[in-house]
């Protein structure tokens, strides 16, 4: 399957594609405590994006990551390690994917999971930032066919700003209360 190399307008089929991917994963994850979350730009209605579905398999503890990895490998995915992002295990697609997607295993509330969810939820509710992000992606889209790392780098400062604005330094669910 060819990696999509364009930024397109939001497609209402993307949530349906996510559900198909989740359905394919479910038998392999079975009784493993987990959630499968649609993250990334395709999870934000109205946001222009590369037609790549980002999927987080979220486990409650770090001890379950190894088991999740083994089960996803059994499903035909190829484990690629953390790709330089501690706390996020990445996978290459199986030989017969239904839809192009990125798959990750994360621990609930860890930094990669938190950032995925916080950014997604912020962009779902903030039209101005959603448009700023879409504009930036369109400006950089020409790099997708020649220099994908430059595309990612070109978005990174804005992504970091949006995560910070949305409270990305907080655990999922908001700040934790402490007793005084």
C-alpha positions as CSV (number, residue, x, y, z in Angstrom):
1,X,0.0,0.0,0.0
2,X,1.4,3.4,-1.0
3,X,1.8,6.0,1.8
4,X,-0.6,8.8,1.3
5,X,1.4,12.0,0.4
6,X,-1.2,14.7,0.3
7,X,-3.3,16.8,2.6
8,X,-7.0,16.6,1.7
9,X,-10.2,18.0,3.0
10,X,-11.9,16.1,5.9
11,X,-13.5,12.9,4.8
12,X,-16.6,11.7,6.8
13,X,-15.5,8.1,6.0
14,X,-12.4,8.4,8.3
15,X,-14.3,7.5,11.5
16,X,-15.8,4.5,9.6
17,X,-12.3,3.4,8.5
18,X,-11.2,3.7,12.1
19,X,-14.0,1.4,13.2
20,X,-13.0,-1.1,10.6
21,X,-9.4,-1.0,11.9
22,X,-10.6,-1.4,15.5
23,X,-12.7,-4.4,14.5
24,X,-9.7,-6.0,12.9
25,X,-7.6,-5.5,16.1
26,X,-10.2,-6.6,18.6
27,X,-9.9,-10.4,18.2
28,X,-6.1,-10.2,18.7
29,X,-6.3,-7.9,21.8
30,X,-9.0,-10.1,23.3
31,X,-9.0,-10.1,27.1
32,X,-6.0,-7.7,27.3
33,X,-7.2,-4.6,29.2
34,X,-7.1,-1.9,26.6
35,X,-8.9,0.8,24.7
36,X,-8.5,1.6,21.0
37,X,-8.6,5.3,20.3
38,X,-8.9,7.3,17.0
39,X,-6.3,10.1,17.4
40,X,-4.6,12.4,14.9
41,X,-6.0,14.8,12.4
42,X,-8.5,12.3,10.9
43,X,-10.2,12.1,14.3
44,X,-11.1,15.8,14.1
45,X,-14.2,16.6,12.1
46,X,-13.6,19.4,9.6
47,X,-9.8,19.2,9.7
48,X,-7.8,18.8,6.5
49,X,-5.4,15.9,6.9
50,X,-3.3,13.2,5.2
51,X,-5.8,10.3,4.8
52,X,-3.9,8.2,7.4
53,X,-5.9,7.0,10.4
54,X,-3.9,7.3,13.6
55,X,-4.7,4.6,16.1
56,X,-3.6,4.3,19.8
57,X,-4.0,1.0,21.5
58,X,-4.0,2.2,25.1
59,X,-3.1,-0.2,27.9
60,X,-3.5,0.7,31.6
61,X,0.1,-0.2,32.7
62,X,3.6,-0.4,31.3
63,X,3.7,-4.1,32.2
64,X,1.0,-4.8,29.5
65,X,2.9,-3.2,26.7
66,X,5.0,-6.3,25.9
67,X,1.8,-8.4,25.7
68,X,0.1,-5.9,23.5
69,X,3.1,-5.8,21.2
70,X,3.1,-9.6,20.9
71,X,-0.6,-9.7,20.1
72,X,-0.3,-7.0,17.4
73,X,2.7,-8.9,15.8
74,X,0.5,-12.0,15.8
75,X,-2.1,-9.9,13.9
76,X,0.5,-9.2,11.2
77,X,1.9,-5.9,12.3
78,X,5.6,-5.3,12.4
79,X,6.9,-3.8,15.6
80,X,9.2,-0.8,15.0
81,X,10.1,0.2,18.5
82,X,9.5,3.7,19.8
83,X,11.0,5.5,16.8
84,X,12.6,8.0,19.1
85,X,9.5,8.8,21.1
86,X,9.7,7.1,24.5
87,X,6.4,5.6,25.7
88,X,5.0,5.0,22.2
89,X,5.6,1.7,20.5
90,X,5.0,2.0,16.7
91,X,4.1,-0.6,14.1
92,X,4.3,-1.0,10.4
93,X,1.2,-2.2,8.6
94,X,0.5,-5.9,7.9
95,X,0.6,-7.0,4.3
96,X,-3.1,-6.6,3.8
97,X,-4.4,-3.5,5.6
98,X,-8.0,-2.4,4.9
99,X,-6.9,1.3,5.2
100,X,-3.6,3.0,5.6
101,X,-3.0,3.8,9.2
102,X,-0.4,4.4,11.9
103,X,-0.7,2.1,14.9
104,X,0.8,2.8,18.3
105,X,0.7,1.2,21.8
106,X,0.8,3.6,24.6
107,X,0.2,3.5,28.4
108,X,-2.9,5.4,29.5
109,X,-2.0,8.9,30.6
110,X,1.7,8.8,29.6
111,X,3.0,11.7,27.6
112,X,2.5,10.4,24.0
113,X,-1.1,9.3,24.9
114,X,-1.8,12.5,26.7
115,X,-0.5,14.6,23.8
116,X,-2.5,12.7,21.2
117,X,-5.7,13.0,23.2
118,X,-5.2,16.6,24.3
119,X,-4.4,17.8,20.7
120,X,-7.3,15.9,19.2
121,X,-9.8,17.2,21.8
122,X,-8.6,20.7,21.5
123,X,-8.8,20.8,17.8
124,X,-12.3,19.3,17.9
125,X,-13.5,22.2,20.0
126,X,-11.4,25.2,18.8
127,X,-12.2,26.2,15.3
128,X,-9.6,28.9,15.1
129,X,-6.8,26.6,16.1
130,X,-8.2,23.9,13.8
131,X,-8.0,26.3,10.9
132,X,-4.4,27.4,11.8
133,X,-3.3,23.8,11.9
134,X,-5.0,23.1,8.5
135,X,-3.3,26.1,6.9
136,X,0.1,25.0,8.2
137,X,-0.4,21.5,6.9
138,X,-1.5,22.8,3.5
139,X,1.5,25.2,3.4
140,X,3.9,22.2,4.0
141,X,2.0,19.6,1.9
142,X,4.4,19.9,-1.0
143,X,7.1,18.4,1.2
144,X,5.2,15.1,1.6
145,X,6.5,13.7,-1.7
146,X,10.1,15.0,-1.3
147,X,11.0,15.4,2.4
148,X,8.5,14.0,4.9
149,X,10.7,14.7,7.9
150,X,10.7,18.4,6.9
151,X,6.9,18.3,6.7
152,X,6.8,16.9,10.3
153,X,9.4,19.4,11.5
154,X,7.5,22.3,9.9
155,X,4.4,21.5,11.9
156,X,6.2,20.7,15.2
157,X,6.3,24.2,16.7
158,X,2.6,24.8,16.1
159,X,1.7,21.3,17.4
160,X,3.7,21.9,20.6
161,X,2.0,25.3,21.0
162,X,-1.4,23.8,20.6
163,X,-0.7,21.0,23.1
164,X,0.6,23.5,25.6
165,X,-2.4,25.7,25.1
166,X,-4.7,22.8,25.6
167,X,-3.0,21.7,28.8
168,X,-0.8,18.9,27.4
169,X,1.4,18.9,30.4
170,X,-1.5,17.6,32.5
171,X,-2.6,14.0,32.9
172,X,-5.5,12.8,30.8
173,X,-8.7,13.9,32.5
174,X,-7.2,17.2,33.8
175,X,-4.9,18.2,36.6
176,X,-4.6,15.8,39.6
177,X,-5.6,17.2,42.9
178,X,-3.2,17.1,45.7
179,X,-4.0,17.2,49.4
180,X,-2.6,20.3,51.2
